[in-house]
C-alpha cells in the first residue's frame, strides 16, 4: 500500500481582515494596555503609601491576568485566528456575565481595591472601576455580536484541508 503526499504551496495566502474586526481588535488591545497601566499605577500608589505588596495580592493578580488576557484575545482577532473567534464566541458571554456580576457586587470589589487608601480617593477608584466594567462589557458584547456576522472571514464552517481531516 502506498501513500500519496499532499504538496503545500510555498505562497502564503493573505487573509482579508474585515474593517470591523480591525476596529474592535485595536480597541481591545488599547483597552487592555490602559487597564494594565492603571492597575500598575494603583499598585504603585498603594506601595508609596506604605501598603505592603503582600496586602495587594488581589490587585497584582488583577493587573497581570485581566489586561493581558484581554490583549491576547483581541490580538488574536487582529491576526484573524480561528481560535480567537471561538474564544470570543464562547468566552465572550461568560465575560459579559462576569462583568454584570462585578457591577452588581461593585461595593465588595471596590472595598477590596481601596483597602489601605485614603478616603479621598475611594470615589475615584469606584468611578474608575464602574467605567472599566461598562467599557469591557460593551466592547465584548459588540465584539461577540459582530463576530457572529463575519464568521466566514475566520474560516468557520469552511472545508478543512486534506491533512487536517480526521479519518476513522
C-alpha positions in Angstrom: 0.0 0.0 0.0 1.4 3.4 -0.9 0.5 6.8 0.4 0.4 9.9 -1.7 1.7 13.1 -0.2 0.0 16.4 -0.3 2.0 19.3 -1.5 1.6 22.6 0.2 2.2 25.7 -1.9 5.0 27.9 -0.9 3.0 31.1 -1.4 1.2 32.4 1.6 -2.4 33.4 1.5 -3.2 36.8 2.8 -6.3 36.8 4.9 -8.5 39.9 4.3 -9.3 41.4 7.7 -12.7 43.0 7.9 -12.7 46.7 8.9 -15.0 46.0 11.9 -12.6 43.3 13.2 -9.7 45.8 12.9 -11.5 48.4 14.8 -12.6 46.1 17.6 -9.2 44.4 17.9 -7.5 47.8 18.1 -9.9 49.0 20.7 -9.5 45.8 22.7 -5.7 45.9 22.7 -5.7 49.6 23.7 -8.2 48.8 26.5 -6.0 46.0 27.8 -2.9 48.2 27.8 -4.7 51.1 29.5 -6.1 48.7 32.1 -2.7 47.3 32.8 -1.2 50.8 33.2 -4.0 51.9 35.5 -3.7 48.7 37.6 0.1 49.2 37.9 -0.5 52.9 38.9 -2.9 51.8 41.7 -0.3 49.2 43.0 2.5 51.8 42.9 0.3 54.4 44.7 -0.6 51.9 47.4 3.1 51.0 47.8 4.0 54.7 48.0 1.5 55.0 50.9 3.2 52.1 52.7 0.8 49.3 51.9 2.9 46.1 51.7 2.8 44.1 48.5 1.6 41.1 50.4 -1.6 43.0 51.1 -2.0 43.7 47.3 -2.2 40.1 46.1 -5.7 40.7 44.5 -4.5 43.9 42.8 -1.4 42.3 41.5 -3.3 39.3 40.2 -5.8 41.6 38.5 -3.1 43.7 37.0 -1.4 40.6 35.4 -4.3 38.3 34.4 -7.1 40.5 33.2 -5.3 43.1 31.0 -3.0 40.5 29.3 -5.9 38.1 28.7 -7.8 41.0 27.0 -4.8 41.9 24.9 -4.2 38.2 24.0 -7.8 37.6 22.9 -8.1 40.8 20.9 -4.6 40.3 19.3 -5.9 37.0 18.0 -8.8 38.9 16.4 -6.3 41.2 14.7 -4.5 38.2 13.3 -7.8 36.7 12.2 -7.2 33.5 14.1 -10.0 30.9 14.2 -9.2 30.2 17.9 -9.8 33.9 18.7 -13.2 33.7 17.1 -14.1 30.7 19.2 -12.6 32.3 22.3 -14.8 35.4 22.0 -17.9 33.5 20.9 -17.6 31.0 23.8 -15.8 33.2 26.4 -17.5 36.5 25.5 -20.9 35.7 27.0 -19.1 34.4 30.1 -17.1 37.6 30.3 -20.2 39.7 29.9 -21.9 37.7 32.7 -18.8 38.2 34.9 -18.9 41.9 34.2 -22.6 42.1 35.2 -21.8 40.2 38.4 -18.8 42.5 39.1 -21.1 45.5 38.5 -23.8 44.1 40.9 -21.2 43.4 43.6 -19.2 46.6 42.9 -19.3 47.6 46.6 -17.4 44.5 47.7 -14.9 44.7 44.8 -14.3 48.4 45.4 -13.8 47.7 49.1 -11.0 45.3 48.3 -9.4 47.8 45.8 -9.5 50.7 48.2 -8.1 48.8 51.2 -5.2 51.0 52.6 -6.1 54.1 50.6 -7.2 57.5 51.9 -10.9 58.0 51.9 -10.5 60.9 49.5 -9.6 58.6 46.6 -12.3 56.0 47.3 -14.8 57.7 45.0 -12.2 57.9 42.2 -11.4 54.2 42.4 -15.1 53.3 42.4 -15.8 55.6 39.4 -12.8 54.1 37.5 -14.0 50.6 38.3 -17.5 51.2 37.2 -16.3 52.8 33.9 -13.9 49.9 33.3 -16.6 47.3 33.8 -19.0 49.1 31.5 -16.4 49.6 28.8 -15.4 45.9 28.9 -19.0 44.8 29.0 -20.0 46.9 26.0 -16.8 46.1 24.0 -17.1 42.4 24.5 -20.9 42.4 23.7 -20.4 44.3 20.5 -17.4 42.0 19.6 -19.4 38.8 20.1 -22.4 40.1 18.1 -20.1 41.4 15.3 -18.1 38.1 15.1 -21.3 36.1 14.6 -21.8 38.1 11.4 -18.2 37.7 10.0 -17.6 34.0 10.7 -16.5 33.3 7.1 -13.5 35.6 7.5 -12.2 33.4 10.2 -12.7 30.2 8.2 -15.5 28.9 10.4 -17.6 26.3 8.5 -15.1 26.2 5.7 -13.9 22.8 4.5 -10.6 21.8 6.1 -7.6 20.9 4.1 -7.0 17.2 3.5 -4.2 17.0 6.0 -6.4 18.4 8.8 -9.3 16.0 8.2 -9.8 13.1 10.6 -10.1 9.7 9.0 -11.7 6.9 11.0 
